[in-house]
Amino acid sequence: MSKLLSSLINPEDLLQLKNSSEIILIDARAGINAEENYKNEHLKSARYVDLNRDLATVENDPANGGRHPLPSFEKFSEVLSNIGISPESHVVIYDDKNGSNAAARFWWMLRAVGHEKVQVLNGGLQAAIKAGFAVSSEIENFAKTENYIVTEWKLALADIEDVENARNNSNNIVIDVRDKNRFDGLTEPLDLIAGHIPGATNVPFSENLNEDGFYKSEAILKEKYTGLLGNKNPEDVIVHCGSGVTACHTLLAMDYAGIEIPKLYVGSWSEWSRNDRELATKQSN
């Protein structure tokens, strides 16, 4: 797919477009009370999507697809239509975790169905407010769109067997973007078992960011990831996290840097660790 827009948009640039009828602003904050927080205060005109309800199918057993498996094409089509997104929409998504939570996940999902006019707000909610973007607690009224046809994920995906085959193959690289303590098995706040997939390389997604919470420059990210990947083809690179959400932060960083988006392992550690697969920790390495 051709790349028509940068994956990121800075708050100042969004401010210049705030009155454009073409922009659909999406609040993708996730976690406890996220929707209530949206109702209390959100960027003016922003519509809300819920990670668990809209961007995943969480009623499944995490051993089969992880904690945030992708929704069906029918469900995602309905979500897009319900929040007024059409194939021609220019969508800008934000969260309050520097894009590392559901904003990057929604960006990946839209790109994966062929939607090119989608960007994540660099710096997130906090940066937009600091830049002077108006906030609101009003109910946002908007029209639904006709059915947004979704028939396939056009970006590459990996399943648990792909990861099993890749993790000990020198032609492949499996990247785990969780923080080092989780990777090392020193802590695990979300899943049942601590540790990592043996053979995986730990590159925390937080390394994509400057101290101010904005993404590092395209040049810095390109140097980082081309150095890491070497001559490997995108189809030989698999990126994962805990449940296929924050991994998208790194996929966005690569795309922003002009690197072809590699495979996403949606099931990630939440699926791998529930399937009697080989596990590793810092002590076992």
N, C-alpha and C positions, 0 to 999 in steps of 0.2 A: 504494500500500500504506500502511496506517496504521502509525504509529510507536508501538509499545507500550513500548519501553525506550529509555533514552539509549544512544547508540552507544558510550559509554565507561562503565567502572566503575572507581572508585578502589580502591586496594589495601585501605584500611580497610573499605570496604563489602564487598569480596570476602571479607575475613577473617570478617565476620559471617555469611557464607553458606557457609563452607568445609565445614561438615558436612551441608549440604543434599544430599539424594540427587538433587535436580533439576538440580544444576549439573554440567555436563561441562566440565572444564578442558582446554584444548588448548594444547600447546607447539608454536609454529609457527616456531621459529628456523630460519634458512636459512644456506647458505654452507658453506664447508669445515669438516668435522668437526661439523656441527650436530647430527646424530643421535647421534654419540658423546658430545657434550657433554650432550645430553639424558639419555643413559643414565648419565652420571657424576653429574649433578645436575639435578633439575627440581623444580618446585613439586609438592608431594605430591598425588598422584592424577591428575596431568596425563597426557594421552595425546598422542602425537606425530603431526604431519602433516609431510610433506616437500613443499617447494615444487615441486621438479622432478618428483617421482614422483606426488604426489597432487593438486596444484593446477594442473597444467599438463600439456601434452603436448610435451615438449621434443625428441622425435626428429624433428620436422618441420624443414624448411628455414626458418631465421629470416626469409628473404625472403618467406615466406608465413605471416604471422601473428606474426612476431617471435620473440624468445627464449623467451617464456613464454605461448604460446597457451593458451586455455582448453581443458580436457579435454572429451571428449564427455560428453553427459548420462549415458550408461550408465556411463562410468568414474567420474564424480563421484558418481553414485548408489551405486556399489559402495564408494567411499571413505567416504562418510557412514555407510553400514551397517556397514562393517568397524570403524569407530572408535566405534560404539555411539550414533550420533546419530539421533534420530527427529524428526519434525516438531514434537513437543511439547517437545523438549529445550531447556533454557536453557544456551546455549553461551557460555563466556568464553574468549577467545583472547589469548595473549601471545607476544611475541618479545623479543629483547634489543636491539632497535633503535627503541625508543619507538613501537612499532606500525607503523613505516614499512616494514618488510619484509613477510613473509608474513602477519602477523596481520591487517593491514588488507585484504590480498588475500582471505584466507579469509572475513573479515567481509563483504566485497562479494559474494563468490560465494554465501554463504548468503543474504544479503538478496536477491540476484538470482534465487534459486529460490523466494523467498517465505517464507523462514524469518525470523521477526521477533524471536525471543528469542535474540539474539546480541549480544555486547558485546566490545569490545577493552579489555584491562587498561591503564588509563592509567599511564604510567611504565614499563610492561613488567616483565620479570623482576626487574631490579635493585630497582625500587621495592617490589615485593611482598616480596622478601627483607628489605629495610630495614624494612618495616612489621611484620615478624615472621611472615610466612607460612612454614610448615614446608617444608623441601626433602627430597628423597628420591633415592636411587639404586636403589631397588627396581623390579622389573618390575611394571608396573601391570596388574592383571587386571580385565577387564571383558567384558561380553557383547556380542556383535554384535546389531544390531537387524534387524528385517525390512526388506525392500527399501525404501529411501527413494526415492520416485518423483520423478524430475527430468525435466521435459519441455521447459522453456524458460528463457531468461534474461529475467526480468521487468523488469530495469533496463536502461536504454538503452545501446546499444553503437554505436560508430562504426567504419567500416572506412576503408581508405586513400583510397578515392574520396570518402567523406564529408569527410575532412580536406582533400583537394585542393579540393573545392568550397567549404569553409568558410573557408580560410585567408586569402582575399582578399575575403571578403564582410563588409561592415560590420555586417551583422545577426548575425554569428557572432563567437565568440571561441574561439581554440584556446590552451589553457593547457598549458605545459610545466613540470612540477614539479621537474625536475632542478636540481642546483646551478648557479650562474651560470657557473662555469668550463666546465662541460660544454656548457651552452647557448651560450656564446660561442665554442666550438670551441677553447678553449685546452688542454683535456685530454679524453681519452676512454678510460677504463679498461676498458670492456666491449665496445663495438661497433667496427666496422672503420673508420668515418669519424667525425670530430668535427664538431660543428655543431648546427644546429637546423632545424626546419621553417620556411621563410620565412613571415612573417606571424604566427607564434606569439608569445605573451606569456609571459615567464618569471616564474613565481611559485614559488620553491623551497618544497618541502614542509616544510623545516626552519622556515620562518616560521610554521608552525602551532603551534610549541612554545615554551614558556618555556625559560629557561636551565637549569632543573632537569629538563628532559626530559618534563614533563607538557604536555598540550595547554593552549593559552591558553583563556580563558573563552569560554563560548558568546557572550556579548555582544561581545567583542573580535573573534572570528572572524566573527560575523554582520556587524559593521560593515565588516570587511576585505573580505569577499566580496560583499556587496551593493554596496559602493562599486566593486569591480572589475567586476561583472557588469552594473550599472545595471539597465535594464529588460529585459534579454535573457531570453528564455524558456529553461528548462533544456534543451530540445531543440536550442537554438542554441549550446550550450556544450559543447566537447569537451575533456577532460582527458587528458593522456598523460605518459609519462616515458620510460624506456629500454625497458622491456618489459612495461608494464602492471601492475607490482607497486606501486611507491611512489606511483603516481598515485592508488591507492586510499586512501592516507593523507589526501590532500586531499579526496577524495570523502567520507571519514568525517568530516573536519573540517567540511565543508559541512552534512552531515546532522546532526551534533552541534549546529551553529548554527541548525538549523531551516530550512535551505535545501534545496530539492528537489534530489536527486542528478542531476547532468547526465550526459552521455554519457562513457563510457570508451572510449578508443582502445587496445585491448589490444596491437596490434602495435607501437605507439609508434615511437620513434626507431630501434629495432633492425630494424623492418620497413621504415620509410620510407627509411632510409639505404642499404638494399640493393636498391632498386628504381629506380635511375636517376631519382629525383625531384629537383626543384630543392632545393638546399641553401643554407644561409646560415651565416655566422660573424660574429663581432663586426666583423671587418675588412670583410666584404662588405655589412654593413647600411648 
